[in-house]
Amino acid sequence: MCVDNLLQIVSVFMVLFAIIDPVGSLPIFLDMHSRNKVISPSRVFFYSLFIFITFLYVGGWILQLFHVERSSFAVAGAIVLFIISIEMLLGVELFKMDSPGGGSTLYPVVFPLIAGPGSLTALLSMSAEYSHLNIIIAIVLNLVIIFFALKFLDKFYKWLHGGIVYVLRKFFGVILMALSIQLFTSNLQSFISTIVG
């Protein structure tokens, strides 16, 4: 593998890792675990991979098909993340967990926490600059980390007793709220321009 390809993989990996934030999402996963929400690590891996690869190749076309601007997509996702942060902070359940089997695999783990508006928008931006193969390798590396984090979630939960999980839930609820507001405000100007235009 040449140095250029390696640099591309590292660059994409770091961007996606920062946006997906598997370390920061761990308290969210622990919160779901404490509420007996079912999360399948293997399904999270394959569902997320499918969404990422599909969006990599046809994401721009899908948004154009429905006349949806990237900024509008990002703003909508930011609102969903904001509501999840409210759930974490207030200890309420605003969204009905109506994914197949009553689990939390598809929502909110796969979307919007992993394959969410931030990561998908970044993916579309990087697809014009980097090799698709290198992007896919970087995606897989990120998903492998998430897979093992979810695989050993029970051990994390036992290691971090209830009080620590509660504090982490509140703390990262604030962080998630801040990230959602940042995603919202950074795309708001483009969103307003789209409406006015």
DRENZATI-684005 format. One record per atom (N, C-alpha, C): residue number from 1; residue in one letter; x, y, z. Coordinates in steps of 0.001 Angstrom, whole numbers, always signed. Example, Ala and Ser with C-alpha at 12.3 -4.5 7.8 and 13.67 -1.06 7.14 Angstrom:
BEGIN
     i   aa        c1        c2        c3
     1    A    +13190     -5690     +7800
     1    A    +12300     -4500     +7800
     1    A    +13200     -3300     +7800
     2    S    +12850     -2250     +7080
     2    S    +13670     -1060     +7140
     2    S    +12900       +30     +7870
END
This chain:
BEGIN
     i   aa        c1        c2        c3
     1    M      +855     -1197        +0
     1    M        +0        +0        +0
     1    M      +890     +1245        +0
     2    C      +674     +2140      -962
     2    C     +1517     +3316     -1071
     2    C     +1193     +4312       +49
     3    V     +2121     +5235      +270
     3    V     +1989     +6214     +1347
     3    V      +753     +7081     +1156
     4    D      +463     +7433      -106
     4    D      -695     +8290      -389
     4    D     -2002     +7615       +45
     5    N     -2127     +6330      -278
     5    N     -3334     +5591      +125
     5    N     -3438     +5488     +1641
     6    L     -2306     +5238     +2292
     6    L     -2289     +5138     +3751
     6    L     -2705     +6457     +4389
     7    L     -2213     +7558     +3841
     7    L     -2570     +8883     +4369
     7    L     -4062     +9163     +4180
     8    Q     -4588     +8742     +3035
     8    Q     -6019     +8921     +2785
     8    Q     -6853     +8136     +3796
     9    I     -6463     +6874     +4032
     9    I     -7199     +6025     +4972
     9    I     -7161     +6628     +6373
    10    V     -5968     +7083     +6785
    10    V     -5823     +7685     +8119
    10    V     -6652     +8954     +8229
    11    S     -6636     +9768     +7184
    11    S     -7391    +11029     +7204
    11    S     -8887    +10774     +7318
    12    V     -9407     +9887     +6479
    12    V    -10842     +9579     +6504
    12    V    -11215     +8922     +7827
    13    F    -10348     +8007     +8292
    13    F    -10610     +7327     +9563
    13    F    -10748     +8341    +10695
    14    M     -9839     +9290    +10759
    14    M     -9841    +10259    +11855
    14    M    -11059    +11180    +11789
    15    V    -11428    +11576    +10576
    15    V    -12612    +12439    +10421
    15    V    -13864    +11707    +10883
    16    L    -14048    +10481    +10390
    16    L    -15235     +9701    +10763
    16    L    -15221     +9336    +12247
    17    F    -14020     +9020    +12776
    17    F    -13911     +8668    +14191
    17    F    -14328     +9848    +15067
    18    A    -13926    +11059    +14654
    18    A    -14279    +12253    +15420
    18    A    -15778    +12525    +15369
    19    I    -16395    +12271    +14203
    19    I    -17824    +12549    +14055
    19    I    -18664    +11464    +14722
    20    I    -18333    +10199    +14454
    20    I    -19084     +9084    +15044
    20    I    -18850     +9031    +16552
    21    D    -17598     +9280    +16962
    21    D    -17213     +9351    +18368
    21    D    -17656     +8113    +19156
    22    P    -17091     +6930    +18845
    22    P    -17493     +5710    +19556
    22    P    -17225     +5778    +21054
    23    V    -16162     +6501    +21454
    23    V    -15861     +6642    +22879
    23    V    -16945     +7474    +23565
    24    G    -17317     +8577    +22919
    24    G    -18363     +9440    +23481
    24    G    -19735     +8796    +23441
    25    S    -19924     +7869    +22484
    25    S    -21225     +7191    +22367
    25    S    -21379     +6062    +23374
    26    L    -20261     +5629    +23979
    26    L    -20321     +4510    +24918
    26    L    -21325     +4746    +26059
    27    P    -21350     +5945    +26675
    27    P    -22362     +6177    +27720
    27    P    -23794     +6072    +27203
    28    I    -23990     +6438    +25928
    28    I    -25328     +6321    +25334
    28    I    -25700     +4846    +25208
    29    F    -24735     +4027    +24751
    29    F    -24977     +2589    +24649
    29    F    -25230     +1984    +26027
    30    L    -24464     +2432    +27024
    30    L    -24650     +1944    +28389
    30    L    -26011     +2343    +28937
    31    D    -26445     +3548    +28574
    31    D    -27763     +4016    +29003
    31    D    -28854     +3115    +28436
    32    M    -28731     +2752    +27154
    32    M    -29709     +1854    +26529
    32    M    -29666      +479    +27184
    33    H    -28440       +19    +27483
    33    H    -28279     -1283    +28133
    33    H    -28965     -1290    +29497
    34    S    -28839      -175    +30238
    34    S    -29455       -92    +31563
    34    S    -30979       -86    +31480
    35    R    -31510      +304    +30317
    35    R    -32967      +315    +30113
    35    R    -33418      -930    +29344
    36    N    -32539     -1932    +29298
    36    N    -32844     -3227    +28669
    36    N    -33182     -3111    +27184
    37    K    -32554     -2169    +26504
    37    K    -32731     -2041    +25064
    37    K    -31778     -3005    +24358
    38    V    -32279     -3716    +23374
    38    V    -31492     -4740    +22685
    38    V    -30678     -4113    +21552
    39    I    -29366     -4359    +21584
    39    I    -28474     -3873    +20524
    39    I    -27651     -5055    +20022
    40    S    -27741     -5337    +18733
    40    S    -26983     -6430    +18129
    40    S    -25713     -5878    +17483
    41    P    -24522     -6182    +18039
    41    P    -23266     -5658    +17476
    41    P    -23066     -6007    +16005
    42    S    -23367     -7264    +15624
    42    S    -23158     -7674    +14233
    42    S    -24108     -6938    +13289
    43    R    -25364     -6759    +13710
    43    R    -26313     -6032    +12871
    43    R    -25944     -4561    +12766
    44    V    -25475     -3989    +13871
    44    V    -25019     -2602    +13836
    44    V    -23895     -2461    +12815
    45    F    -22965     -3411    +12833
    45    F    -21834     -3368    +11902
    45    F    -22311     -3421    +10457
    46    F    -23127     -4418    +10122
    46    F    -23526     -4620     +8727
    46    F    -24540     -3572     +8251
    47    Y    -25484     -3190     +9102
    47    Y    -26434     -2138     +8720
    47    Y    -25709      -830     +8448
    48    S    -24785      -481     +9351
    48    S    -24032      +768     +9197
    48    S    -23170      +730     +7943
    49    L    -22502      -418     +7731
    49    L    -21650      -561     +6548
    49    L    -22474      -421     +5274
    50    F    -23649     -1046     +5264
    50    F    -24532      -956     +4089
    50    F    -24945      +490     +3829
    51    I    -25337     +1201     +4879
    51    I    -25769     +2591     +4717
    51    I    -24618     +3461     +4235
    52    F    -23448     +3289     +4845
    52    F    -22287     +4089     +4458
    52    F    -21912     +3863     +2994
    53    I    -21805     +2599     +2583
    53    I    -21385     +2307     +1214
    53    I    -22442     +2766      +211
    54    T    -23712     +2544      +546
    54    T    -24792     +2995      -337
    54    T    -24756     +4507      -491
    55    F    -24601     +5192      +628
    55    F    -24582     +6657      +587
    55    F    -23336     +7181      -112
    56    L    -22236     +6440        +8
    56    L    -20996     +6852      -652
    56    L    -21176     +6934     -2162
    57    Y    -21915     +5950     -2714
    57    Y    -22057     +5885     -4167
    57    Y    -23303     +6594     -4703
    58    V    -24382     +6579     -3939
    58    V    -25628     +7153     -4483
    58    V    -26258     +8203     -3565
    59    G    -25544     +8588     -2496
    59    G    -26108     +9547     -1544
    59    G    -26471    +10880     -2163
    60    G    -25527    +11431     -2938
    60    G    -25788    +12714     -3588
    60    G    -26968    +12631     -4532
    61    W    -27064    +11526     -5258
    61    W    -28169    +11331     -6206
    61    W    -29495    +11199     -5473
    62    I    -29495    +10484     -4319
    62    I    -30730    +10315     -3541
    62    I    -31243    +11656     -3037
    63    L    -30337    +12471     -2518
    63    L    -30743    +13788     -2024
    63    L    -31277    +14655     -3164
    64    Q    -30625    +14583     -4327
    64    Q    -31095    +15344     -5492
    64    Q    -32455    +14842     -5960
    65    L    -32652    +13527     -5887
    65    L    -33912    +12930     -6323
    65    L    -35090    +13500     -5536
    66    F    -34877    +13678     -4232
    66    F    -35945    +14216     -3377
    66    F    -35811    +15727     -3170
    67    H    -34929    +16345     -3955
    67    H    -34708    +17795     -3880
    67    H    -34359    +18227     -2462
    68    V    -33491    +17445     -1825
    68    V    -33052    +17749      -457
    68    V    -31604    +18230      -502
    69    E    -31370    +19416       +28
    69    E    -30016    +19941      +107
    69    E    -29259    +19257     +1239
    70    R    -27934    +19209     +1130
    70    R    -27128    +18590     +2179
    70    R    -27322    +19317     +3505
    71    S    -27449    +20635     +3445
    71    S    -27639    +21409     +4671
    71    S    -28969    +21065     +5341
    72    S    -30014    +20851     +4541
    72    S    -31320    +20479     +5096
    72    S    -31244    +19115     +5765
    73    F    -30532    +18193     +5130
    73    F    -30354    +16854     +5680
    73    F    -29616    +16918     +7021
    74    A    -28573    +17746     +7068
    74    A    -27787    +17891     +8291
    74    A    -28600    +18525     +9407
    75    V    -29406    +19544     +9066
    75    V    -30243    +20217    +10066
    75    V    -31275    +19252    +10640
    76    A    -31905    +18447     +9778
    76    A    -32896    +17473    +10247
    76    A    -32261    +16465    +11196
    77    G    -31079    +15987    +10850
    77    G    -30374    +15041    +11713
    77    G    -29967    +15676    +13033
    78    A    -29595    +16958    +12989
    78    A    -29213    +17664    +14215
    78    A    -30390    +17732    +15188
    79    I    -31584    +17908    +14659
    79    I    -32779    +17964    +15508
    79    I    -33016    +16620    +16196
    80    V    -32813    +15525    +15443
    80    V    -32974    +14185    +16021
    80    V    -31965    +13971    +17148
    81    L    -30694    +14362    +16915
    81    L    -29667    +14231    +17940
    81    L    -29993    +15074    +19171
    82    F    -30564    +16251    +18936
    82    F    -30948    +17137    +20039
    82    F    -32001    +16464    +20922
    83    I    -32965    +15806    +20297
    83    I    -34028    +15134    +21051
    83    I    -33461    +13964    +21850
    84    I    -32497    +13228    +21265
    84    I    -31854    +12133    +21993
    84    I    -31128    +12674    +23223
    85    S    -30484    +13847    +23076
    85    S    -29778    +14438    +24217
    85    S    -30754    +14825    +25320
    86    I    -31948    +15275    +24955
    86    I    -32971    +15607    +25945
    86    I    -33401    +14350    +26698
    87    E    -33538    +13243    +25957
    87    E    -33877    +11965    +26596
    87    E    -32834    +11591    +27643
    88    M    -31564    +11765    +27306
    88    M    -30494    +11416    +28223
    88    M    -30477    +12320    +29449
    89    L    -30694    +13607    +29237
    89    L    -30624    +14571    +30336
    89    L    -31816    +14478    +31277
    90    L    -33002    +14280    +30722
    90    L    -34217    +14291    +31533
    90    L    -34688    +12899    +31934
    91    G    -34052    +11861    +31371
    91    G    -34440    +10495    +31723
    91    G    -35822    +10128    +31221
    92    V    -36206    +10695    +30079
    92    V    -37518    +10403    +29502
    92    V    -37320     +9697    +28166
    93    E    -38373     +9125    +27629
    93    E    -38333     +8463    +26325
    93    E    -39331     +9158    +25419
    94    L    -38809    +10017    +24544
    94    L    -39659    +10793    +23644
    94    L    -39954    +10033    +22357
    95    F    -38996     +9178    +21943
    95    F    -39174     +8394    +20732
    95    F    -39640     +6996    +21084
    96    K    -40601     +6502    +20350
    96    K    -41027     +5114    +20509
    96    K    -40026     +4222    +19807
    97    M    -39486     +3229    +20528
    97    M    -38530     +2295    +19935
    97    M    -39300     +1269    +19116
    98    D    -39613     +1645    +17862
    98    D    -40467      +789    +17045
    98    D    -39703       +81    +15933
    99    S    -38386       -86    +16129
    99    S    -37622      -828    +15131
    99    S    -37950     -2307    +15252
   100    P    -37656     -3115    +14207
   100    P    -38007     -4536    +14220
   100    P    -37497     -5241    +15469
   101    G    -38395     -5977    +16136
   101    G    -38008     -6710    +17337
   101    G    -38006     -5871    +18582
   102    G    -38359     -4588    +18453
   102    G    -38396     -3718    +19607
   102    G    -37028     -3325    +20117
   103    G    -35975     -3598    +19340
   103    G    -34631     -3271    +19776
   103    G    -34242     -1853    +19416
   104    S    -32969     -1548    +19704
   104    S    -32458      -204    +19442
   104    S    -31362      -220    +18385
   105    T    -31250     -1325    +17658
   105    T    -30155     -1462    +16699
   105    T    -30253      -440    +15574
   106    L    -31404      -414    +14888
   106    L    -31548      +517    +13768
   106    L    -31640     +1953    +14254
   107    Y    -32576     +2192    +15182
   107    Y    -32697     +3520    +15781
   107    Y    -32575     +3372    +17277
   108    P    -31753     +4133    +17961
   108    P    -30943     +5228    +17425
   108    P    -29472     +4882    +17198
   109    V    -29090     +3591    +17291
   109    V    -27664     +3273    +17214
   109    V    -27117     +3462    +15797
   110    V    -27705     +2718    +14824
   110    V    -27214     +2859    +13445
   110    V    -27483     +4267    +12931
   111    F    -28726     +4716    +13078
   111    F    -29070     +6085    +12714
   111    F    -29816     +6718    +13874
   112    P    -29374     +7867    +14379
   112    P    -28371     +8768    +13803
   112    P    -27005     +8730    +14482
   113    L    -26772     +7816    +15452
   113    L    -25520     +7870    +16205
   113    L    -24299     +7490    +15369
   114    I    -24415     +6463    +14510
   114    I    -23260     +6030    +13721
   114    I    -23356     +6561    +12291
   115    A    -24302     +6037    +11528
   115    A    -24500     +6510    +10150
   115    A    -25499     +7662    +10186
   116    G    -25099     +8738    +10816
   116    G    -25977     +9890    +10991
   116    G    -25690    +10991     +9998
   117    P    -26367    +12120    +10138
   117    P    -26222    +13220     +9175
   117    P    -24811    +13775     +9106
   118    G    -24136    +13834    +10261
   118    G    -22776    +14371    +10267
   118    G    -21819    +13490     +9495
   119    S    -21826    +12195     +9794
   119    S    -20911    +11269     +9131
   119    S    -21259    +11094     +7660
   120    L    -22554    +11067     +7332
   120    L    -22963    +10886     +5931
   120    L    -22646    +12126     +5097
   121    T    -22823    +13304     +5688
   121    T    -22484    +14541     +4985
   121    T    -20976    +14611     +4753
   122    A    -20204    +14240     +5780
   122    A    -18741    +14217     +5640
   122    A    -18323    +13214     +4567
   123    L    -19025    +12093     +4524
   123    L    -18733    +11052     +3538
   123    L    -18912    +11584     +2111
   124    L    -20002    +12308     +1896
   124    L    -20247    +12884      +571
   124    L    -19157    +13879      +196
   125    S    -18706    +14660     +1161
   125    S    -17663    +15647      +898
   125    S    -16341    +14973      +556
   126    M    -15994    +13922     +1304
   126    M    -14701    +13251     +1092
   126    M    -14699    +12383      -164
   127    S    -15892    +11970      -614
   127    S    -15963    +11100     -1790
   127    S    -15447    +11781     -3048
   128    A    -15484    +13112     -3048
   128    A    -15003    +13854     -4218
   128    A    -13487    +14019     -4196
   129    E    -12868    +13747     -3057
   129    E    -11440    +14005     -2905
   129    E    -10610    +12732     -2727
   130    Y    -11199    +11714     -2093
   130    Y    -10451    +10505     -1775
   130    Y    -10951     +9293     -2563
   131    S    -10082     +8296     -2660
   131    S    -10442     +7037     -3315
   131    S    -11547     +6347     -2529
   132    H    -12535     +5817     -3265
   132    H    -13652     +5139     -2602
   132    H    -13173     +3915     -1818
   133    L    -12188     +3212     -2344
   133    L    -11663     +2040     -1649
   133    L    -11047     +2434      -313
   134    N    -10278     +3512      -310
   134    N     -9664     +3983      +933
   134    N    -10718     +4444     +1934
   135    I    -11774     +5059     +1440
   135    I    -12875     +5491     +2316
   135    I    -13547     +4283     +2948
   136    I    -13791     +3241     +2141
   136    I    -14448     +2033     +2651
   136    I    -13582     +1355     +3719
   137    I    -12261     +1308     +3493
   137    I    -11358      +726     +4496
   137    I    -11451     +1505     +5808
   138    A    -11465     +2830     +5718
   138    A    -11560     +3675     +6907
   138    A    -12900     +3472     +7626
   139    I    -13966     +3294     +6849
   139    I    -15296     +3027     +7432
   139    I    -15272     +1717     +8203
   140    V    -14721      +676     +7574
   140    V    -14669      -641     +8210
   140    V    -13875      -588     +9513
   141    L    -12760      +121     +9526
   141    L    -11938      +240    +10731
   141    L    -12725      +886    +11872
   142    N    -13484     +1921    +11548
   142    N    -14324     +2575    +12560
   142    N    -15396     +1630    +13075
   143    L    -16013      +893    +12172
   143    L    -17097        -9    +12565
   143    L    -16593     -1198    +13376
   144    V    -15345     -1618    +13128
   144    V    -14754     -2693    +13931
   144    V    -14620     -2244    +15387
   145    I    -14194     -1003    +15595
   145    I    -14073      -459    +16955
   145    I    -15439      -433    +17634
   146    I    -16454       +13    +16904
   146    I    -17804       +77    +17466
   146    I    -18330     -1319    +17762
   147    F    -18032     -2276    +16871
   147    F    -18472     -3657    +17073
   147    F    -17961     -4205    +18406
   148    F    -16660     -4022    +18672
   148    F    -16087     -4555    +19909
   148    F    -16574     -3792    +21135
   149    A    -16829     -2487    +20969
   149    A    -17382     -1712    +22084
   149    A    -18751     -2250    +22476
   150    L    -19572     -2579    +21471
   150    L    -20906     -3121    +21737
   150    L    -20836     -4580    +22193
   151    K    -19859     -5317    +21655
   151    K    -19720     -6732    +21995
   151    K    -19429     -6916    +23483
   152    F    -18625     -6013    +24020
   152    F    -18234     -6122    +25429
   152    F    -18938     -5081    +26300
   153    L    -20133     -4703    +25870
   153    L    -20897     -3694    +26598
   153    L    -21259     -4164    +28006
   154    D    -21539     -5462    +28145
   154    D    -21852     -6022    +29468
   154    D    -20703     -5810    +30445
   155    K    -19480     -6035    +29973
   155    K    -18316     -5866    +30842
   155    K    -18120     -4397    +31210
   156    F    -18340     -3518    +30232
   156    F    -18261     -2090    +30530
   156    F    -19290     -1707    +31583
   157    Y    -20487     -2260    +31446
   157    Y    -21581     -1919    +32366
   157    Y    -21287     -2415    +33779
   158    K    -20703     -3629    +33883
   158    K    -20367     -4161    +35201
   158    K    -19208     -3392    +35831
   159    W    -18281     -2976    +34975
   159    W    -17120     -2227    +35462
   159    W    -17519      -840    +35941
   160    L    -18416      -201    +35165
   160    L    -18937     +1115    +35548
   160    L    -20281      +904    +36242
   161    H    -20302      +977    +37562
   161    H    -21553      +723    +38285
   161    H    -22582     +1818    +37994
   162    G    -23802     +1595    +38457
   162    G    -24951     +2439    +38115
   162    G    -24744     +3927    +38300
   163    G    -24094     +4319    +39407
   163    G    -23894     +5745    +39674
   163    G    -23035     +6414    +38636
   164    I    -21953     +5716    +38222
   164    I    -21060     +6278    +37202
   164    I    -21780     +6369    +35862
   165    V    -22553     +5334    +35523
   165    V    -23317     +5351    +34271
   165    V    -24282     +6529    +34266
   166    Y    -24911     +6790    +35411
   166    Y    -25870     +7899    +35519
   166    Y    -25179     +9238    +35262
   167    V    -24007     +9428    +35888
   167    V    -23260    +10681    +35714
   167    V    -22796    +10832    +34272
   168    L    -22270     +9734    +33689
   168    L    -21816     +9774    +32302
   168    L    -22963    +10080    +31346
   169    R    -24142     +9498    +31639
   169    R    -25318     +9744    +30810
   169    R    -25651    +11232    +30776
   170    K    -25646    +11880    +31932
   170    K    -25969    +13304    +32003
   170    K    -24888    +14147    +31328
   171    F    -23625    +13790    +31603
   171    F    -22517    +14560    +31042
   171    F    -22509    +14496    +29518
   172    F    -22610    +13273    +28996
   172    F    -22563    +13129    +27546
   172    F    -23883    +13533    +26893
   173    G    -24942    +13618    +27683
   173    G    -26176    +14208    +27169
   173    G    -25956    +15663    +26815
   174    V    -25212    +16360    +27682
   174    V    -24870    +17768    +27416
   174    V    -23957    +17871    +26199
   175    I    -22950    +16957    +26138
   175    I    -22030    +16962    +24995
   175    I    -22783    +16721    +23689
   176    L    -23687    +15739    +23706
   176    L    -24458    +15426    +22506
   176    L    -25346    +16598    +22108
   177    M    -25922    +17273    +23107
   177    M    -26738    +18454    +22826
   177    M    -25894    +19552    +22178
   178    A    -24678    +19746    +22704
   178    A    -23780    +20758    +22140
   178    A    -23398    +20416    +20699
   179    L    -23119    +19126    +20443
   179    L    -22768    +18701    +19088
   179    L    -23937    +18891    +18128
   180    S    -25149    +18596    +18606
   180    S    -26329    +18758    +17753
   180    S    -26554    +20227    +17419
   181    I    -26339    +21096    +18406
   181    I    -26491    +22537    +18172
   181    I    -25427    +23036    +17204
   182    Q    -24195    +22509    +17360
   182    Q    -23116    +22889    +16449
   182    Q    -23432    +22458    +15018
   183    L    -23917    +21222    +14865
   183    L    -24290    +20712    +13542
   183    L    -25424    +21546    +12958
   184    F    -26369    +21938    +13819
   184    F    -27520    +22736    +13380
   184    F    -27074    +24120    +12915
   185    T    -26300    +24807    +13761
   185    T    -25910    +26186    +13446
   185    T    -24955    +26260    +12256
   186    S    -24061    +25256    +12124
   186    S    -23093    +25283    +11025
   186    S    -23763    +25093     +9669
   187    N    -24958    +24510     +9671
   187    N    -25676    +24294     +8407
   187    N    -26899    +25193     +8260
   188    L    -27171    +26003     +9287
   188    L    -28390    +26815     +9283
   188    L    -28366    +27882     +8195
   189    Q    -27216    +28526     +8006
   189    Q    -27131    +29592     +7007
   189    Q    -27415    +29058     +5607
   190    S    -26812    +27896     +5288
   190    S    -27055    +27285     +3974
   190    S    -28517    +26868     +3842
   191    F    -29072    +26372     +4974
   191    F    -30479    +25931     +4992
   191    F    -31415    +27102     +4713
   192    I    -31156    +28241     +5364
   192    I    -31982    +29432     +5168
   192    I    -31838    +29959     +3750
   193    S    -30611    +29942     +3244
   193    S    -30364    +30385     +1874
   193    S    -31140    +29545      +863
   194    T    -31225    +28237     +1158
   194    T    -31965    +27317      +287
   194    T    -33450    +27677      +274
   195    I    -34005    +27964     +1458
   195    I    -35425    +28315     +1562
   195    I    -35704    +29631      +857
   196    V    -34865    +30633     +1138
   196    V    -35056    +31964      +530
   196    V    -34888    +31900      -964
   197    G    -33861    +31123     -1387
   197    G    -33594    +30994     -2831
   197    G    -34688    +30272     -3551
END
